[in-house]
Amino acid sequence: MVKVSIGFGAGRGGWREAVSWVLEAERLGVDSVWSAEAWGFDAVTPLAYLAGQTQTVKLGTGIMQAGTRTPAAVAMTAMTMESLSGGRFILGLGNSGPQVVEGWHGIDFDRPVQRLREIVEIVRMAASGERVNYAGKIYTLPRPGGEGRALKSSAPPAQIPIYLATLGPRSLEMTGEIADGWIASSFMPDHAEAFFEPMRRGAERAGRSFEAIAKHGGGIVAFSDDLDRLVQPRKPGFAFEIGAMGSKDHNFYKEAYARQGYAELVERVQALWLDRQRDEAAALIPDDFVIKANLLGTDDMVRDRIRVYRDAGVTTISAGPAGETFAERVETLGRFMALVAEVNAEPAGRA
């Protein structure tokens, strides 16, 4: 059965409207809500506020930037949120990139895959109630040669789901090895194996079930009989993602699209973007590219896209309902939830 998640942030309407949006989503049966961080608001504080306003919806960081907090700080935050929310918290972690980690936080973007692995291991150790005595390649707790002691958390032990937002083959393998769930970006369910094959390889190496790993992926949800009206305005966003979200040498989003079969296209789009030919870069994005990365069109078209996500193995569709007003967004979400319910009610194996 496919579940649905949405994002949570201040947006144009501010925090009051954002909370109302989540309450409507909870009423409609949305499973989880995710709060991001870049270099503005953090991912956790909004969820702490939301924990007191909601009853059933799960609350996830999508994502908390790994390496910008000590592993112990991540563990303390996660345990606090688990307690505040009554067990509804999901810890979503990701590496971000050197532009943010080094430019905003002033921390070396060093061995990101290993760092993420060690953070997960230390968080689980702390949350389980173990005494934290850890010797890794990056983190050593307590620090050797000093006065530090191996401590146990004073918070009650907790089982906190940890989801990883990963893109590269090595980090996807690690996700398969250690994560409870995966958070997709730059993802098309039609080419899901570009992500799932390395994840499956990691799971098998660790003796885990690949199917047991939750997989979140999705896009914008918008309804119209005029598909072109929905597609064209979204091309500049993809050009920005490919051209600007990273440097010329390190753009993880561009590389993810390349592995899905668009290597030549993304090279051309990035080159135009870096040459400040932004309109030309957007014009290169094919209609099919936008359609595959979102859920757009008539009810029948969107229903078919839901099936593609389901059949690819996505367990939760991350929906971004379109709409100029709050009421329009709620209407779009309700319409989408009804289609998801229809697909979930279909007999197994129906295409």
C-alpha positions in Angstrom: 0.0 0.0 0.0 1.4 3.4 -1.0 1.5 6.1 1.6 1.7 9.9 1.1 3.9 12.5 2.7 4.1 16.3 2.3 6.6 19.0 3.2 6.4 21.5 6.0 7.8 25.0 6.0 6.8 28.6 6.5 6.4 29.4 2.8 4.5 32.4 1.5 1.7 32.1 4.1 4.0 32.0 7.2 3.9 29.4 10.0 0.3 29.8 11.0 -0.8 28.8 7.5 1.8 26.1 7.4 0.4 24.5 10.6 -3.2 24.7 9.2 -1.9 23.0 6.0 -0.5 20.1 8.1 -3.7 19.8 10.1 -5.7 19.5 6.8 -3.2 16.9 5.6 -3.6 14.9 8.8 -7.3 15.0 8.4 -7.0 13.7 4.8 -4.9 10.8 5.9 -1.3 11.9 5.0 1.1 9.6 6.7 4.1 11.9 7.3 5.3 15.5 7.2 8.9 16.5 6.5 10.8 19.7 7.3 14.0 20.7 5.5 17.0 22.8 6.2 19.4 24.6 3.9 20.8 27.9 5.2 17.7 29.4 6.6 15.4 27.8 9.2 16.6 24.5 10.8 14.7 21.3 10.2 13.9 20.4 13.8 12.5 23.4 15.6 9.4 23.6 13.3 8.7 19.9 13.9 8.9 20.4 17.7 6.3 23.1 17.4 4.2 20.9 15.1 4.4 17.9 17.6 2.1 19.8 20.0 -0.4 20.6 17.2 -0.9 17.2 15.7 -2.0 13.7 16.8 -1.2 11.0 14.3 1.0 12.3 11.4 4.6 11.3 11.6 7.2 14.0 11.7 10.5 13.7 9.8 13.6 15.8 9.1 14.0 15.9 5.4 16.8 16.4 5.9 19.0 17.3 8.9 22.5 18.1 7.6 24.9 15.5 8.8 28.3 16.7 10.1 27.0 20.1 11.1 26.1 18.8 14.6 28.1 16.4 16.7 26.7 12.8 16.7 25.7 13.3 20.3 23.8 16.4 19.5 22.0 14.6 16.7 21.1 11.8 19.2 19.9 14.2 21.9 17.7 16.1 19.4 16.3 12.8 18.0 15.5 11.5 21.4 13.9 14.7 22.5 11.7 14.7 19.3 10.8 11.1 19.8 9.6 11.9 23.3 7.8 15.1 22.4 6.0 13.5 19.5 4.9 10.4 21.3 7.0 8.2 19.1 6.1 9.9 15.8 9.6 11.2 14.9 11.7 10.0 12.0 15.3 11.1 11.8 16.2 12.0 8.2 19.9 12.6 7.6 21.9 13.6 4.5 25.3 15.0 3.7 24.2 18.2 1.8 27.2 19.3 -0.2 30.5 21.2 0.0 28.9 24.5 -1.0 26.7 24.5 2.1 28.8 22.5 4.6 32.0 24.5 3.9 30.5 27.8 2.8 27.8 28.1 5.5 29.0 25.9 8.4 32.7 26.3 7.9 33.3 22.5 8.2 35.4 20.4 5.8 33.3 18.3 3.5 35.5 15.3 4.4 34.7 11.6 3.8 30.9 12.2 3.7 29.9 8.6 3.3 32.0 7.4 6.2 30.9 10.4 8.3 27.2 9.6 7.7 27.7 5.9 8.6 29.4 6.8 11.9 26.8 9.3 12.9 24.1 6.7 12.4 26.0 4.1 14.4 26.6 6.6 17.3 23.0 7.8 17.3 21.7 4.3 17.5 24.1 3.4 20.3 23.1 6.5 22.3 19.3 6.0 21.7 19.4 2.4 22.7 20.7 3.3 26.1 24.2 1.9 25.6 27.3 3.5 27.0 28.8 5.4 24.1 32.2 4.1 23.6 33.1 4.4 19.9 36.2 4.2 17.9 35.6 5.2 14.2 37.7 6.7 11.4 36.2 10.1 12.0 34.6 10.1 15.5 36.2 8.7 18.7 34.1 8.9 21.9 35.4 9.7 24.4 38.3 11.6 23.0 41.6 9.7 23.8 44.1 11.1 26.2 41.7 13.5 27.9 39.2 13.7 30.8 36.2 12.6 28.8 34.1 9.6 30.0 32.0 7.2 28.1 28.5 8.2 29.0 25.0 6.8 28.7 22.1 9.0 27.8 19.8 9.9 30.6 16.9 9.9 28.2 14.7 6.7 28.0 15.9 4.3 25.3 14.1 4.7 22.1 13.8 3.0 18.7 14.1 6.0 16.3 13.7 5.2 12.5 16.7 6.7 10.5 16.2 7.5 6.9 19.0 8.6 4.6 18.9 11.0 1.7 21.6 9.6 -0.6 22.3 9.9 -4.3 25.7 8.4 -5.2 26.3 4.6 -5.6 28.5 4.3 -2.6 26.1 6.2 -0.3 23.2 4.2 -1.7 24.9 1.0 -0.9 25.4 2.2 2.6 21.7 3.1 2.8 20.9 -0.5 1.9 23.2 -1.7 4.7 22.1 0.5 7.6 19.1 2.7 7.0 15.4 2.1 7.9 14.4 4.3 4.9 15.5 6.3 1.9 14.6 9.8 0.9 14.8 10.4 -2.9 15.7 13.5 -4.8 16.4 13.9 -8.5 14.4 10.7 -8.9 12.2 9.3 -11.6 10.4 6.0 -10.7 10.7 5.0 -14.4 14.5 4.7 -13.8 14.3 3.6 -10.1 16.9 0.8 -10.6 19.6 3.4 -11.0 19.1 4.0 -7.2 17.7 0.7 -6.1 20.3 -1.6 -7.6 23.2 -0.3 -5.4 20.8 -0.1 -2.4 19.8 -3.7 -3.0 23.5 -4.7 -3.2 24.2 -3.1 0.1 21.2 -4.7 1.8 22.2 -8.1 0.5 25.8 -7.6 1.7 24.5 -6.8 5.2 22.0 -9.7 5.2 19.0 -7.4 5.2 15.8 -7.3 3.3 15.8 -4.6 0.6 12.0 -4.7 0.6 11.9 -3.8 4.3 13.6 -0.4 3.6 11.0 2.4 3.3 11.4 4.4 0.0 10.2 8.0 -0.3 10.0 9.6 -3.7 7.7 12.0 -5.5 7.2 15.4 -7.0 4.7 18.1 -7.7 1.0 17.1 -8.0 -1.1 19.3 -10.3 -4.3 18.6 -12.2 -5.3 20.0 -15.6 -6.4 18.8 -19.0 -3.7 21.1 -20.5 -0.5 19.2 -19.7 1.6 21.7 -21.5 0.4 24.4 -19.0 1.7 22.3 -16.2 5.0 21.2 -17.8 6.5 24.4 -19.2 6.6 26.5 -15.9 8.6 23.7 -14.2 11.5 23.5 -16.7 13.4 26.4 -15.1 13.4 24.6 -11.8 15.1 21.6 -13.3 17.6 23.7 -15.1 18.5 25.4 -11.8 18.9 22.0 -10.1 21.2 20.7 -12.8 23.1 23.9 -13.3 23.2 25.7 -9.9 22.8 23.2 -7.1 26.5 22.4 -6.8 29.7 23.4 -8.6 30.8 22.5 -12.1 32.8 19.6 -10.6 30.5 18.5 -7.8 26.8 18.5 -8.6 25.2 15.3 -7.0 21.8 16.1 -8.5 23.2 16.4 -12.0 25.1 13.1 -11.6 21.9 11.4 -10.4 20.1 12.4 -13.6 23.0 11.2 -15.6 22.8 7.8 -14.1 19.1 7.7 -15.1 20.0 8.0 -18.8 20.3 11.8 -19.2 24.1 12.2 -19.2 24.4 14.2 -22.5 21.4 16.4 -21.6 22.6 17.4 -18.2 26.0 18.3 -19.5 24.5 20.6 -22.0 22.0 22.1 -19.5 24.8 22.8 -17.0 27.1 24.3 -19.6 24.4 26.8 -20.6 23.5 27.6 -17.0 27.1 28.3 -16.1 27.4 30.5 -19.2 24.4 32.5 -17.8 22.1 31.3 -20.7 19.4 30.4 -18.2 16.4 30.5 -20.6 18.3 28.4 -23.1 19.1 25.9 -20.4 15.5 25.6 -19.3 14.4 25.2 -23.0 16.6 22.1 -23.3 14.6 20.2 -20.6 12.3 17.8 -22.5 8.6 17.6 -21.6 9.0 13.9 -20.8 11.7 14.8 -18.2 9.2 17.0 -16.3 6.4 14.4 -16.6 8.5 11.6 -15.2 9.7 13.6 -12.2 6.2 14.7 -11.1 2.5 13.7 -11.0 0.8 15.9 -13.5 -2.3 16.0 -15.8 -5.8 14.6 -15.6 -7.0 12.2 -13.0 -6.2 9.3 -15.3 -2.7 10.5 -15.9 -2.0 11.1 -12.2 -3.5 7.8 -11.3 -1.2 6.1 -13.8 1.8 7.9 -12.3 0.9 6.7 -8.9 0.9 3.1 -10.2 4.4 3.7 -11.7 5.7 4.8 -8.3 4.0 1.9 -6.6 5.3 -0.7 -9.2 8.8 0.7 -9.0 8.8 -0.1 -5.2 8.2 3.4 -3.8 6.4 3.0 -0.4 5.6 6.7 0.2 4.9 9.3 -2.5 6.3 12.7 -1.4 3.6 15.0 -2.8 3.9 18.7 -3.5 0.3 19.7 -4.2 0.2 22.8 -6.5 -2.2 25.7 -6.0 -2.1 29.5 -6.0 -4.1 29.6 -2.7 -4.3 27.6 0.5 -7.7 26.3 -0.5 -6.5 25.2 -3.9 -3.6 23.3 -2.4 -5.9 21.5 0.0 -8.3 20.7 -2.9 -5.4 19.3 -4.9 -4.2 17.2 -2.0 -7.6 15.8 -1.3 -8.0 14.9 -5.0 -4.6 13.2 -4.9 -5.4 11.3 -1.7 -8.6 9.9 -3.3 -6.6 8.7 -6.3 -4.0 7.0 -4.1 -6.9 5.3 -2.2 -8.2 4.0 -5.5 -4.8 2.6 -6.6 -4.4 1.0 -3.1 -7.8 -0.7 -3.5 -6.9 -2.3 -6.8 -6.3 -6.0 -6.9 -2.6 -7.0 -6.7 -0.9 -7.1 -10.1 -3.3 -4.8 -11.9 -1.5 -2.4 -14.3 
